[in-house]
Amino acid sequence: MTGEELTDQQELFEHFRFKSEPGQSLIRIDKFLSSRLENTSRTRIQNAANAGNILVNDKPVKPNYRVKPNDIVQVVLPNPPREIELVPENIPINIIHEDDDVIVVNKNAGMVVHPAYGNYTGTLVNALMWHFRDLPMFQSGELRPGLVHRIDKNTSGILVIAKNELALNRLSRQFYDRTTGRRYIALVWGTPDPPEGTISGNVGRNIRDRKIMQVFPDGSQGKPAITHYSVIEDYGYVSLVECRLETGRTHQIRVHFSHIKHPLFNDEEYGGEKILRGTTFARYQQFVRNCFTILPRQALHAKSLSFDHPVTGKRLSFDSELPDDMQKVIEKWRNYISSRD
């Protein structure tokens, strides 16, 4: 394949560039690059060369090419470097448990879990890569090192992250087998009836808007999703609900409650940012708007998580307090309802 054919086929982006020394002895390119690319095996380099992604002096070469003095060696890929390049960032994270195999963190609302389109920096993964930069797991170049599950950007709460491959595989299996315990607290519009029950319905990408999810009750699309819930406190216009996940689909709790006409309080993507219950009185309308200001996100917190330790097998359980924004809004609703009695 010539350089011209490469250009015609697709645009390629340079990820690495090296120039060999004037006195460079003849050496296979896979060996040359393996000594310069951290945590990259010769097999991986050979695969890249066979795919036409290693160029010498602007021409693709095979893994057995021998580097000569003053050669310009490039590693090129069809995606821009920023789409896969993970930058360690010194961002504070709240670690509530750590041992040789796992980390349990309490994530703040507003933090994205892993880099993706539109959020390349400031994520939990960027922070973990800084804090655990000496661990092979966080030097691997993988896009989501150690992640076995995630929670949405504007959802707060508990996450477990693996620190090595064994822990990653065993934890992933537990989430797949649904043997973990996950409990969320949500503030929803209205009061679900019955006050304790189960929401079932396949969850998949919304047909009109791929950024959000929708429920497919007939199972025609999406994946099976099951949310168990119970009402903790009823404030008339809104209620505090405990949710226990049997499955872990994207936006599962948010889309399930929207589907049963009880969207999460101030959930902009699923209709909860409107005043859906209550009176038209100016005082009430202003009260709700004040609550929206205090809690400028969906009212959802991943409160507790339990799992079997991937090495010892011991059952571990972790719990977290509701964040200040949710606590303040819940207290405001309590006071508002009690003042009406």
ZAMARGU-4260 file (C-alpha; in steps of 0.2 Angstrom, whole numbers, plus 5000, padded with zeros to 4 digits):
<rodrens>
0) 5000/5000/5000 | 5007/5017/4995 | 5006/5033/5004 | 4994/5039/4991 | 4983/5024/4993
5) 4983/5028/5012 | 4977/5046/5009 | 4964/5041/4997 | 4957/5027/5009 | 4954/5037/5024
10) 4962/5052/5034 | 4975/5046/5047 | 4981/5055/5062 | 4998/5055/5069 | 4999/5048/5087
15) 5018/5046/5089 | 5033/5051/5079 | 5052/5046/5081 | 5068/5050/5072 | 5081/5037/5073
20) 5099/5042/5077 | 5112/5045/5064 | 5122/5031/5071 | 5106/5019/5073 | 5111/5001/5070
25) 5099/4990/5060 | 5085/4985/5071 | 5067/4978/5068 | 5054/4991/5069 | 5044/4982/5082
30) 5059/4981/5094 | 5063/4999/5090 | 5045/5005/5095 | 5043/4993/5110 | 5057/5002/5118
35) 5049/5019/5115 | 5031/5016/5118 | 5027/5013/5136 | 5016/4998/5140 | 5014/4992/5122
40) 5019/4974/5118 | 5028/4969/5102 | 5013/4959/5097 | 5002/4975/5098 | 5015/4984/5087
45) 5016/4970/5075 | 4997/4971/5073 | 4998/4989/5070 | 5011/4987/5056 | 5001/4973/5048
50) 4986/4985/5048 | 4996/4999/5039 | 4997/5010/5054 | 5016/5011/5055 | 5025/5022/5043
55) 5043/5025/5039 | 5047/5040/5029 | 5028/5042/5025 | 5026/5024/5018 | 5018/5009/5028
60) 5030/4995/5033 | 5029/4977/5039 | 5034/4972/5057 | 5051/4965/5050 | 5056/4981/5043
65) 5073/4986/5049 | 5075/5004/5055 | 5090/5013/5047 | 5099/5029/5053 | 5088/5045/5051
70) 5072/5036/5048 | 5056/5045/5052 | 5045/5033/5061 | 5026/5037/5063 | 5012/5028/5072
75) 4996/5033/5063 | 4977/5029/5067 | 4961/5034/5059 | 4955/5043/5075 | 4962/5059/5082
80) 4974/5057/5096 | 4963/5066/5109 | 4949/5053/5106 | 4960/5040/5114 | 4973/5049/5123
85) 4970/5049/5142 | 4979/5063/5152 | 4982/5060/5170 | 4974/5075/5180 | 4977/5080/5198
90) 4958/5081/5202 | 4953/5077/5220 | 4942/5061/5222 | 4933/5055/5237 | 4940/5037/5240
95) 4930/5028/5254 | 4939/5012/5253 | 4955/5005/5245 | 4965/4989/5246 | 4977/4980/5234
100) 4963/4975/5222 | 4949/4988/5222 | 4945/5006/5225 | 4928/5012/5231 | 4924/5031/5227
105) 4910/5043/5231 | 4908/5053/5215 | 4902/5071/5215 | 4888/5076/5204 | 4894/5085/5188
110) 4909/5073/5186 | 4909/5062/5170 | 4915/5045/5174 | 4926/5042/5158 | 4932/5052/5143
115) 4920/5052/5128 | 4915/5064/5115 | 4913/5082/5122 | 4921/5077/5139 | 4940/5072/5136
120) 4946/5080/5152 | 4941/5082/5170 | 4933/5064/5171 | 4935/5052/5185 | 4946/5041/5174
125) 4958/5056/5172 | 4959/5058/5191 | 4962/5040/5194 | 4976/5039/5181 | 4984/5053/5191
130) 4981/5045/5208 | 4986/5028/5203 | 4999/5032/5189 | 5011/5018/5196 | 4998/5004/5193
135) 4999/4995/5177 | 4980/4995/5175 | 4981/5014/5174 | 4996/5014/5162 | 4988/5003/5149
140) 4981/5015/5137 | 4964/5008/5139 | 4950/5020/5137 | 4941/5015/5153 | 4954/5007/5164
145) 4947/4998/5179 | 4929/5002/5176 | 4916/4989/5178 | 4901/5000/5180 | 4897/5019/5179
150) 4884/5032/5184 | 4878/5047/5175 | 4888/5064/5175 | 4874/5072/5186 | 4871/5057/5197
155) 4881/5057/5213 | 4887/5042/5223 | 4897/5026/5225 | 4907/5017/5212 | 4919/5002/5213
160) 4935/5002/5202 | 4947/4988/5199 | 4965/4990/5202 | 4971/4975/5192 | 4965/4963/5178
165) 4960/4949/5190 | 4949/4961/5200 | 4942/4968/5184 | 4937/4951/5177 | 4929/4945/5193
170) 4920/4961/5197 | 4913/4962/5179 | 4907/4944/5181 | 4897/4949/5197 | 4889/4964/5188
175) 4885/4952/5174 | 4877/4939/5185 | 4868/4952/5195 | 4875/4947/5212 | 4880/4965/5217
180) 4868/4975/5228 | 4865/4993/5222 | 4853/5005/5231 | 4849/5022/5224 | 4839/5037/5232
185) 4828/5047/5220 | 4816/5062/5222 | 4802/5059/5210 | 4787/5069/5204 | 4771/5063/5212
190) 4769/5047/5222 | 4771/5030/5213 | 4756/5018/5215 | 4758/5006/5222 | 4771/5013/5234
195) 4781/4998/5233 | 4784/4989/5216 | 4794/4984/5201 | 4796/4993/5185 | 4800/4981/5170
200) 4803/4986/5152 | 4817/4985/5139 | 4828/5000/5139 | 4836/5006/5123 | 4842/5021/5113
205) 4827/5034/5110 | 4822/5032/5091 | 4822/5051/5089 | 4836/5056/5100 | 4851/5045/5102
210) 4857/5054/5117 | 4843/5048/5128 | 4835/5031/5131 | 4817/5025/5130 | 4807/5010/5137
215) 4801/4997/5124 | 4787/4988/5134 | 4784/4976/5120 | 4803/4970/5121 | 4805/4974/5102
220) 4821/4984/5105 | 4833/4988/5119 | 4839/4976/5133 | 4829/4969/5148 | 4829/4981/5163
225) 4821/4979/5180 | 4820/4992/5194 | 4813/4988/5211 | 4807/5003/5221 | 4799/5008/5238
230) 4792/5025/5243 | 4802/5031/5258 | 4793/5048/5261 | 4778/5056/5252 | 4777/5075/5251
235) 4761/5075/5241 | 4768/5083/5225 | 4785/5074/5226 | 4791/5058/5235 | 4807/5051/5241
240) 4810/5034/5233 | 4823/5020/5236 | 4827/5010/5220 | 4836/4994/5219 | 4844/4989/5203
245) 4842/4971/5196 | 4850/4977/5180 | 4861/4991/5176 | 4856/4999/5159 | 4861/5017/5154
250) 4849/5030/5162 | 4839/5015/5169 | 4831/5023/5184 | 4828/5040/5176 | 4819/5032/5160
255) 4809/5020/5170 | 4802/5033/5182 | 4798/5044/5167 | 4790/5030/5158 | 4778/5027/5173
260) 4774/5046/5173 | 4785/5050/5189 | 4801/5058/5181 | 4815/5062/5193 | 4814/5080/5200
265) 4824/5092/5189 | 4829/5079/5176 | 4830/5089/5161 | 4832/5075/5149 | 4817/5066/5154
270) 4804/5080/5158 | 4807/5082/5176 | 4813/5100/5175 | 4795/5106/5173 | 4783/5109/5188
275) 4772/5093/5185 | 4762/5093/5202 | 4755/5106/5213 | 4746/5122/5212 | 4747/5137/5201
280) 4749/5149/5216 | 4764/5160/5214 | 4771/5156/5231 | 4772/5137/5226 | 4779/5140/5209
285) 4793/5151/5216 | 4796/5138/5230 | 4799/5124/5216 | 4810/5136/5206 | 4820/5139/5221
290) 4822/5120/5223 | 4828/5118/5205 | 4841/5132/5209 | 4848/5122/5224 | 4848/5106/5215
295) 4852/5110/5197 | 4852/5091/5191 | 4842/5076/5192 | 4838/5071/5210 | 4847/5054/5210
300) 4861/5047/5222 | 4869/5030/5221 | 4868/5028/5240 | 4875/5010/5243 | 4885/4996/5235
305) 4889/4978/5240 | 4899/4965/5231 | 4910/4950/5235 | 4929/4955/5236 | 4937/4949/5220
310) 4951/4940/5229 | 4945/4936/5247 | 4927/4933/5242 | 4922/4942/5257 | 4905/4952/5255
315) 4909/4971/5256 | 4896/4984/5258 | 4898/5003/5257 | 4885/5017/5261 | 4886/5036/5258
320) 4877/5051/5264 | 4865/5061/5252 | 4875/5076/5245 | 4871/5093/5252 | 4860/5098/5237
325) 4848/5084/5239 | 4848/5085/5257 | 4843/5104/5257 | 4829/5101/5244 | 4822/5086/5254
330) 4822/5097/5269 | 4813/5111/5260 | 4800/5099/5254 | 4797/5093/5272 | 4796/5110/5279
335) 4784/5116/5265 | 4772/5101/5268 | 4772/5103/5287 | 4769/5122/5285 | 4753/5118/5276
340) 4746/5106/5289
</rodrens>
